[in-house]
């Protein structure tokens, strides 16, 4: 039996990390302007009530860089700090000793950030370098050993973590397709590694016939056995995590520049309509079961009449599936939670078992990177979606962290991942500013 440590370390780690001091009232400024329609927050989706702009403080020894003098909008009473600087900071996971693993994408490094007492930045250890675009990372326990799972561009690898070192490297899957949406993300449960292989293109059906697979989610045993297909039609399912009921979820980046798909008498069918492109198709968060089909690039999420963006069906994509001959969109797995179009979700983690405050302790954190070509740009953000045990579903997400984008649409940072720490703080990575933020809740 194995368990995954994307959220918290062992109990002893709580004592270690709790010594890291929260920001003090004397070294920070809270701007008491609530989030409202006048800010760019309105286009992140559904901002939580009572977000406040908090001027970032800086841990001793950290270089704030592009975040110097900036603010993040966070829940009222929360504090925000530049905790660490690390070029290309991407995905994070916790080791049992309370230190953080951090991938750096095209920088090719896997780092270990160890909290230090007082208001100090963590120590940084380079565990591995020369890696091939390391992205997804997870930590699990198996047979009494701590195992680190990493997604590189063309492979999934594991190490044992012993004596503060990575040992016994093993390649679970090799020669995976690269290019396009080439980053590999991972989740682990009960000795099974789930990983994604994104599409090579924006919306070409040729990806569906590619060998090796593209636009799929697969799984493999921690011993490298039983590598098998799990789901198809998943354009870019970077967010992978297991819900409290043990089922697998993915957060998906949907296609760009899609043609208008409705025969509604407007004469726009099949055309590129900017007003439609700005808000469609919705990015997705949904459950994945064996044999799931998410429709790409033949069916796109249809949010007509669904102002809450929950339980979305599909409509045929005009260029690739005009008559439904390529795929019957009525058979496609329903999207549980729609996100604002072009949000670009990357980080996705369930919070049950974490030390976050009760308001955020039983749901999912969805971290978005923001759009690349929407007008105006969709801002990066972190949202929280509550989990319902009775229905086994997630509810409408509400934005809880934003502020990386200015009113003009320019950005000084871009959020990538958000993980609860063993100290009850929320840690957010930023690959544009090259930083890790520590957000401390009010208690």
N, C-alpha and C positions, 0 to 999 in steps of 0.2 A: 504494500500500500504506500502510495506517495502523496505528498501534498505540495501545493505550489505557494511560493512566497513572493507574489507580486506586491502584497500589501504590507505585512508586518514581519518583524524579526521575532526571535524568541523573547521570553519574558525578561531575561537579563538585559536584552538590548534596550528595553524601555528605560531601565535605570541609567544606561549609558547616554542615550540620546536626550533624555529628559533634562540632563544637565546643560544642554545647549540653551542659553537664555533667550527668552522672547525679547522683541524690540521694546525699549522703554519709552514711556510717554515723552521723555525729554529729548529724544533724538529722532522723532518722527512727527509729521504733520498729517492730520486727518482732515480732508476737505469734505464738509458735511453736505455736499450737493448730491441728492439721490440720483440714481440712474433714471433717465427719462427720455422722452421722444426727441429732445433736442440734441442728444448725444448719438454717436454711432452705435451705441449699445442696442438700439432698437432693431438693427438688422442682424444680430446674432441669433435671433429666434424669440425666446421668451425669457427676458431677464427676470431674475428673482427680485421680489420687493426689497427695498432697503439697501441696495448696493451702494457703497460709498467709495470715493476715490481716496486711496491711501498712498502717500508719498513713500516710495521705496527707501528703506534704510539699507545699509551695506554691512555685511559681516566683516569683522576685522580680518584683513588678509585677502579679501575678495576684490576683484576689479569689476566695477559695475558697467564699464564700457558704455554701450548705447543706452543702457537703462539709467544712467546717471541723471538724477533730477526728475525722473519719470514717476508716474503713479500707476497703480493698478486698481481697478474697481473690484472690490471684494465685499462679502457680506458685512453688515454693520458690526463694528467691534473687532473685526479681524485686523491683523497686522501683516505687513508684507515686507519681505527682506530679500535682497540679493544674497543668497547663501553661498554660492560657488560660481566660479567662471570655468567653463570647459568648452572649447571650440566645438561646434557641431553637436551640442548636447541633444540626444534623441530619446531613447527609451531607457526606463529605469526599473530596477527590481532590487529587493532587499535581501541581503545575506542574513543567516541566522544570528550573526554577531552584531546586527544593527548597522552595518555599513551598506552603502548603496552601490550597486553595479550600474554603470552608465555607458551606453553605446554612443558612438560618435559618427556613424554613417561614413561618408567618404573620407573622413580623417583616418579611418581604419584602426581605431583603438577601442579597447574595452578598459574602462577606468573603474577604480574602486574609491569611493568617497567615504571617509570615516569621520563622523561627527567628533568635534572637540568641545570641551567644556567652555563655559563662558560664551560671550558673543563673538565667537571666532569662526572663520570659514573652516570647512573640513580639510583634513589632509587628503592628498590625492596620490593614488598609486596607479601606475600604468601596468595593468595585468597582462595585456596582450597588445601587440602592435602589428602592422602589416596585414591586418585582416581585410577581407574583401567586402566593403560596405556593410559592416555589422549594423543590424537594425533591432529586430525583436530579441528580447532576453527574458528568461524566466529561471527561477531557482526552485528546485524540488528536492524532496528527501526520498531516498530509495535504499532499502536494506541498510539503514543506519548511516548512509553516506549522503553528503550534500552534493547535488548535481546541478551544474549550470548549463542551460540550454541556450544556444545562440543561433540566430538566423543570419547567415552571410548571403552574398548575392547569388551564389550558385549551389549552396549546400546548407545543411543543418548539422551542427556539431554540438558535442557535449564535452564537458570536463568534470572531473571531481574537484571539489574545493577542500583542500587540506593544508593546514599550517600556513594559512594566508597566501596560498598559491594555487594556481590552476594546474592540475595534473591529469594524466591519463586521457589526453584528447582522443575523441572518437568521432568519426564522420558517420552520421546516421543515414543521410541521403546526400548524394553528390550529383553533379552535372545537371542541376536544375536550370531552366531557361532564365536568361537575363535580359536586360533592356526593357524599355517601356516601364511598366510598373514592376520593377525588378526586386524591390526590397522584400525580404522574407521576415514575417512576423510569427511569433510562436505562443502557444499556451500549453500547459502540461497538467494532466490529471490522471491519477491512478496508473502511472507508468506509460501513458500514451501522450505523444507530442503531436499537437495539431499545428499545421503550418499552412500559409497561403502562398499561392503563385498567382500574381496579378496578370492582367492582360498585357499584351505587347502593344496594343493600339488603343485609341479612344473608343471606337465603335465598329470595328471590323469583324464580321462573322468568320473570317479566316482563322481567327484565334480559337474558335471552337473546334477546329479540326487539327490544331497544332499537335505535334509530337516532339518533345514531351508536352503534357497538358499546360494550358494557359487558362486564366480566369477560373481557378478552382481553389477549393480547400481540401487538403489531404491530411492524413494522419499516419504516424509510424511509431512503433514501440521504442522505448528508451534503449533497447538492445539492438535497434536497427531492423527489427523484423516487422513483417506485415505492413509494409508501406502500401496504402490504399487510398482510393478516391472517396471523398466524403460528400462534396457538393460542387455543382457546376453553375456556370453563368454568373460567377462572382467577379465583377470587373476588377475590384481592388479592395479586398477584404482585410485591410491592415489591422483593424482592431479585433483581437481575439481574446475571449475570456469565458470562464465557466461561471454560470449563475449559481445562486445558493442551492437550487435544486439539482445541480450537477450538469445541467444541459449547457450546450455550447452556444455562444452568441458571437456574431461578427458585426463590425461597423464597416460600412462599404462606401467608398468614393464612387459616385455614379458618373455617367458620361457628361461631356461638355458639348456645347453648340448643337443641341439636338433639334431636329425639325419639329414643327408644330404637328401634333399627332391626332387632332380631333376633326372629325367631319361634322362641323357645327354651323355650316352655312356662311362662315366669314370669308371663305376663299383663301384661308391661310394654310390649309392642310399641306404638309410637306415642305413648307417654307421655313426659313430661319427668321424667327420673330424675336427681337431682342427682349421684349417684355416677357415673353414666355421663357426664353433662355435664362434670364436673370433669376427666375424662381423655380425652374424645373430642369431636369428631374430631381426629386428630393434624394439626398444621401440617405443611407439606410442603417438602422440597427435592428437586427432580427435574429431569431433562433435558427440554428442549423442542426438538422437531423440527417442521418445517413440517406443519401439519395436526393437531398434538397436541390431544387433548381431555382436560381434567382433571376433568370430571364435575360441577362445581358448577352448580346446587344439587340435582342429581338423584341423585348418587352421592357417598358420603363414604368416606374412607379407613377400612379395616377392619384393625385391628391384633391381632385375636384370634390367639393362638398365636405372636405375633411380639414376643418380649420385647426384641429388639434394635431393633425398629421399622424394619427394613430391608425393602425390596421389598414394599410394601404394596399389596394389591388393594383392592377397593371393595365396599360394600354399598349397596343401594337406600335412598334417603332416604324415610321412610314418608309424609310429607305431600305431597311433590312427585313421587314416582316409585314408588308402592307396588307396581305390577305390572310395572315395567320398561318401560312403554310410552313414557315420555318419553325414555329413554336406556338402552341395554343397558350395564350397568356392567362387563361383561366386555370391552368394547371400549375402556375408559378407560385412558389412559397410566398405567402402574404408578408408584407413588411410590417413588423410590429410597431416600430417607431420611425417616423420620417423626420429627417433633419432639414433645416433650411438648405436649399440647393447650393452646391459648391462650398459647403462648410469645410469639406475635406477632413473627416474624422481620422485620427491616427491612434491616439491613446484611448484605451477602453479597459476599465477595470471595475469589478464589483467591490463594494466596500464592506460587506458583512464581515465581522470579525476584526475590523480595524478599530482604532482608537479615536476616530473622528467624532465630533459632537453628534448627538442623536438625530438632528435634522438631516445629516448626510451619511448616517452609519448603516443604512440598509438599502442600497441602490447601486447605480452605476455612475462612474465619472466618465464623461465623453469629452476628449480633448480634440479640438479642431485646429487645423493649420491655417484656415482661411483660403479664400479663392485666389486663383491666379489670373483670371481674365474676366470676372464679372464686373459690371459697371452699375453702381459703385462696388468696390471690393467688399466681399463678405469678411468681416473681421475674425481673427483667431479668437478662441475662447475656450473655457472649460465649463461644461454643463453637468447638472446632476439630474438623474432620472430615478425616481423611487421604484422599488421592487414591491410587488404584491404577491405574497405567499399563496393566497387562495387561488388566484388565477395563473400564477407563474408567469407574470408579464411585467414589463417596465412601463411606466407612465410617461407623460409629456415631460421632456427635459426643460430645465430652467437654468439659464446662464448664471454662474456664480463667480467667474473670474473673467475679466476682460480689460481692455485698455491698451493693448499692444498696437492699436491702429489709431491714427489721429483723425480728426474730423474731415481732413482733406482726402483721406484714404491712404496716405502713406503709412508705412509701418516701421517701427524701431525694433520690434521683436515679433516672434511667431511661436505660439505655444505648440508643443508636440505631445507631451505625456503628462499626466497628473497621477501621482501615487500617494496614498496615505502613508505617513511615516509611523514608526512604533512609538513616537512621542506625541501622537495626536495632531501633528501638523500635516499640512498638505504640501507636497513638493511638486513643482511644475517645471518642466524643462523647456528650453527655448533654443532652437538651433540657429536662429538668425542672430540674436544677440550673444549666443554662446554662453548661456547662463542657466543656473538652477535657482529657482525662487523657493523660499520657505514661507508659507502662509500659515500664520498662527491663529487659530480660532479663539474667540472669546469663550469663557467658561462660566 
